[in-house]
Structures are given as structure tokens and as C-alpha cells.
Amino acid sequence: MNKNIDIGDSFLMDVYKHWTDIKGDSRYPNSRHFRPQKFARNMTRLAVFERSAHKNSVNCKLMGSSVSDLFHLPDGEKDIGSIRDDAIKHHLQGLIDRTSVLHVPEFLEETIQPDSFLEISYSVLCLPFSTDTNHEPTDLPTTYIYAFSLQTSQDVETDYS
């Protein structure tokens, strides 16, 4: 990701700066160094997914309430499989699949057309992290932190003719 990119959201920029600060000279920062409490006011806008290389599966470690609301997850649920709207479920799984193979920070502006809702627009900053295996950092990222910028209002076209 270009360090000079203007993503237009101070929360996303703060998360990216924290990522670069804890990364140091490493290719990826270690996920145990990420401090979500630095973003206490915006923790609802964070999601953390862990990908298992052996099973090619994704486990949601954290899903902020604003992210759950965005993707229409049932209350308290973190499992992507529990999303009832197929368009949203496939969109979120595709987002995770696309970003977890790039191994670089990525800023995306996305739009979802759910099966039964108005179009949803959002921006997301996807950041890869390594984890420890036997107290040694892994070579490839296994944990991905997603910071969301959520559109607070939707424009609705009306035709009263």
C-alpha cells in the first residue's frame, strides 16, 4: 500500500500508523503487539480473522458490533456462515479470501447489493499480521485485522411522478 494514500478516515489512518509502528523492520508485525485499546472509541469498527494454513479455514476472533450490523450478523454471532443473506455472506467471504492471499496492506472501497436490503457502501483497511509458532514469528501472515469506515447514511432515489 502506498504510504501517501489518502484514505480520508482518521481512524483508518491511525490503525495503519499503529501497524507500521509495530512492524518496524519486519515484513509483518506480530499480532500480539497490536493494541486495540488504542482505538477504544472505534473498536466496534474492527474485525479480526485468523486463517489456518493447514485447514484453509477462517476463524473470526473479533467482530465489532458496527461490523456485525454492516454484514447483518445475528446478535453476538461471529460465524460468517450464520449470515442469512447469501449476497452479503459471499461478499464477506470473498473480501477475506482476496485480502488474505495478497500479504500486503490493502485499502478497498466496496459496495454490496444484498438480497433484501438497500445497497451498502463501506471502506476497509486490511492489515496482515504474523503470529508466533513455538515463540518464532511465522513467515506468512495468519491474522488479518480489518478496520472499517462505515457510511452513516444511504442516498435513496425516490420517484413521486
C-alpha positions in Angstrom: 0.0 0.0 0.0 1.3 3.4 -0.8 2.2 5.3 2.4 0.9 8.5 0.9 -2.6 7.3 0.1 -5.3 9.5 1.5 -8.0 7.1 2.8 -10.0 10.0 4.2 -10.8 8.5 7.6 -8.7 9.4 10.6 -9.5 6.1 12.4 -8.2 4.0 9.5 -5.1 6.2 9.2 -4.4 5.8 13.0 -4.8 2.0 12.6 -2.4 2.0 9.6 0.2 4.1 11.5 0.0 1.8 14.5 0.6 -1.2 12.1 3.7 0.5 10.6 5.0 1.5 14.1 4.8 -2.1 15.5 6.0 -3.6 12.2 9.4 -2.0 12.5 11.8 -3.7 10.1 9.8 -6.9 9.9 7.7 -7.9 6.9 4.6 -8.2 9.1 4.0 -7.1 12.7 3.2 -9.8 15.2 -0.4 -9.8 16.1 0.4 -9.9 19.8 1.8 -6.3 19.5 -1.4 -4.9 18.1 -3.2 -2.8 20.8 -6.9 -2.5 20.0 -7.3 -0.5 23.3 -5.6 2.4 21.4 -8.8 2.6 19.4 -11.3 2.1 22.2 -13.8 4.6 20.7 -13.8 2.7 17.4 -13.4 -0.9 18.4 -16.9 -1.6 17.1 -15.4 -0.9 13.6 -12.7 -3.7 13.9 -12.8 -7.3 12.9 -10.0 -9.9 13.3 -9.8 -13.1 11.3 -7.3 -15.8 11.6 -6.6 -18.1 8.7 -5.3 -21.7 9.3 -2.9 -22.6 6.5 -3.3 -26.3 7.2 -7.1 -26.4 7.1 -7.6 -23.4 4.7 -10.3 -22.2 7.1 -11.0 -18.8 8.6 -11.8 -18.2 12.3 -13.3 -14.9 13.4 -11.5 -13.8 16.6 -13.3 -10.4 17.0 -16.2 -8.8 15.3 -17.1 -5.3 16.4 -20.8 -4.5 16.7 -20.8 -2.0 13.8 -19.2 -4.6 11.5 -21.8 -7.2 12.7 -24.5 -4.7 11.9 -23.0 -3.9 8.5 -23.0 -7.5 7.5 -26.4 -8.3 9.1 -25.0 -10.9 11.5 -27.4 -12.1 14.2 -26.7 -10.6 17.6 -23.5 -11.8 19.2 -22.7 -14.1 16.2 -19.2 -14.1 14.6 -19.6 -17.0 12.2 -19.8 -15.9 8.6 -21.9 -19.0 7.9 -24.7 -17.6 10.1 -25.3 -14.6 7.7 -28.7 -15.2 6.3 -28.3 -13.0 3.2 -26.4 -15.0 0.6 -25.1 -11.9 -1.2 -23.6 -10.5 2.0 -22.2 -13.9 3.0 -20.4 -14.4 -0.4 -19.2 -10.8 -0.4 -17.6 -11.0 3.1 -16.0 -14.4 2.3 -14.7 -13.0 -1.0 -13.2 -10.0 0.8 -11.4 -12.2 3.3 -10.2 -14.6 0.5 -8.9 -11.7 -1.7 -7.1 -9.9 1.1 -5.6 -12.9 2.8 -3.7 -14.0 -0.3 -2.1 -10.6 -1.0 0.0 -10.5 2.1 0.2 -6.6 1.9 -1.9 -3.9 3.5 -4.9 -3.1 1.3 -7.4 -0.2 1.3 -10.7 -1.0 -0.5 -13.9 0.8 -1.2 -16.6 -1.7 -1.5 -20.3 -1.9 -2.3 -22.7 -4.8 -1.6 -26.1 -5.3 -3.1 -27.8 -7.5 -0.6 -30.7 -9.8 -1.5 -33.2 -7.9 0.6 -31.7 -4.5 1.6 -30.6 -1.3 0.1 -27.1 -1.1 -1.4 -24.4 -0.9 1.3 -21.1 1.1 0.8 -18.1 1.0 3.0 -14.3 1.3 3.0 -12.0 -1.1 4.7 -8.3 -1.2 5.6 -7.0 -4.8 5.6 -3.7 -5.4 7.5 -1.8 -8.7 7.6 -0.1 -9.9 10.9 2.1 -12.8 11.7 1.7 -14.9 14.8 4.2 -16.9 16.9 4.8 -20.6 16.4 6.9 -22.0 19.1 7.9 -18.5 20.0 9.2 -17.8 16.5 7.3 -15.4 14.1 5.7 -17.1 11.1 6.9 -16.2 7.6 3.4 -15.6 6.2 0.6 -13.6 7.8 -2.0 -15.7 9.6 -4.1 -13.0 11.2 -5.8 -10.1 9.4 -7.2 -7.1 11.1 -9.9 -5.2 9.2 -10.7 -1.6 10.1 -14.0 -0.3 8.6 -15.2 3.1 7.6 -18.9 2.9 7.5 -21.2 5.1 5.5 -23.7 6.5 8.0 -26.4 7.4 5.6 -27.7 5.9 2.4 -28.9 8.1 -0.6 -32.3 6.9 -1.7 -33.7 7.8 -5.0 -37.4 8.5 -5.0 -39.8 8.9 -7.9 -43.0 10.6 -7.0 -44.2 11.2 -10.5 
